[in-house]
């Protein structure tokens, strides 16, 4: 929450300063350069995992459905449920049962 607020404040303030200086000097490139510097400053301030952002750990709730199966377990159960029973039926008919 702090990081989100911080990057919005930095970009908005650099954008306002860039707009005013670009308007005063009649230079769009100056305003875009100042805005770009603001983006770089906000990325440096927000993207790294600074300790000030980790003061309050998030407590995640457990999944109410329980642990989810892996992709391998899903494929194997699908095979057993659909393909395995079909093959067993086909093989049973071939044997004359």
C-alpha positions as CSV (number, residue, x, y, z in Angstrom):
1,X,0.0,0.0,0.0
2,X,2.9,2.4,0.9
3,X,4.7,1.6,-2.4
4,X,1.6,2.3,-4.5
5,X,1.0,5.6,-2.8
6,X,4.7,6.5,-3.1
7,X,5.0,5.9,-6.8
8,X,1.8,7.8,-7.5
9,X,3.0,10.8,-5.5
10,X,6.5,10.8,-7.2
11,X,5.1,10.5,-10.8
12,X,2.4,13.1,-10.2
13,X,4.8,15.6,-8.7
14,X,7.4,15.1,-11.4
15,X,4.6,15.3,-14.0
16,X,3.4,18.6,-12.6
17,X,6.9,20.1,-12.4
18,X,7.7,18.8,-15.9
19,X,4.5,20.4,-17.2
20,X,5.1,23.7,-15.6
21,X,8.7,23.9,-16.7
22,X,7.9,22.7,-20.2
23,X,5.2,25.4,-20.4
24,X,7.5,28.1,-19.1
25,X,10.3,27.3,-21.5
26,X,7.9,26.2,-24.3
27,X,9.6,22.8,-24.6
28,X,7.8,19.5,-24.8
29,X,11.1,17.6,-24.7
30,X,12.0,19.2,-21.3
31,X,8.7,18.2,-19.8
32,X,9.0,14.6,-21.1
33,X,12.6,14.4,-19.8
34,X,11.5,15.5,-16.3
35,X,8.6,13.0,-16.4
36,X,11.1,10.3,-17.4
37,X,13.3,11.1,-14.5
38,X,10.3,10.9,-12.2
39,X,9.5,7.4,-13.6
40,X,13.1,6.3,-13.0
41,X,13.1,7.7,-9.5
42,X,9.8,6.0,-8.7
43,X,11.1,2.7,-10.1
44,X,14.2,2.9,-7.9
45,X,12.1,3.8,-4.9
46,X,9.4,1.2,-5.3
47,X,10.6,-1.9,-7.2
48,X,13.4,-3.2,-5.0
49,X,12.3,-5.1,-1.9
50,X,13.2,-2.4,0.6
51,X,12.8,-3.3,4.3
52,X,10.4,-0.4,4.9
53,X,7.8,-2.2,2.8
54,X,8.2,-5.4,4.8
55,X,7.2,-4.1,8.3
56,X,3.8,-5.8,8.2
57,X,3.7,-9.3,6.8
58,X,0.5,-10.3,5.0
59,X,-1.3,-13.2,6.6
60,X,-2.7,-15.3,3.8
61,X,-5.8,-17.4,4.4
62,X,-5.6,-21.1,3.8
63,X,-7.4,-22.4,0.7
64,X,-10.8,-23.7,1.9
65,X,-10.8,-26.5,-0.6
66,X,-7.5,-27.8,0.7
67,X,-4.2,-28.3,-1.3
68,X,-4.7,-28.5,-5.0
69,X,-3.3,-31.4,-7.1
70,X,-0.3,-31.0,-9.3
71,X,-0.5,-31.1,-13.0
72,X,0.9,-34.7,-13.0
73,X,-1.8,-35.8,-10.5
74,X,-4.5,-34.2,-12.6
75,X,-3.3,-36.0,-15.8
76,X,-3.0,-39.3,-14.1
77,X,-6.5,-39.1,-12.5
78,X,-8.0,-38.1,-15.9
79,X,-6.3,-41.0,-17.5
80,X,-7.5,-43.4,-14.9
81,X,-11.0,-42.1,-14.9
82,X,-11.7,-41.9,-18.6
83,X,-9.0,-43.6,-20.8
84,X,-8.2,-46.4,-18.4
85,X,-11.8,-47.5,-17.9
86,X,-12.4,-47.3,-21.7
87,X,-9.4,-49.4,-22.4
88,X,-10.4,-51.9,-19.7
89,X,-13.9,-52.2,-21.3
90,X,-12.4,-52.6,-24.8
91,X,-9.9,-55.2,-23.6
92,X,-12.6,-57.1,-21.7
93,X,-14.7,-57.3,-24.9
94,X,-11.7,-58.6,-26.9
95,X,-11.2,-61.4,-24.4
96,X,-14.8,-62.5,-24.8
97,X,-16.0,-61.4,-21.4
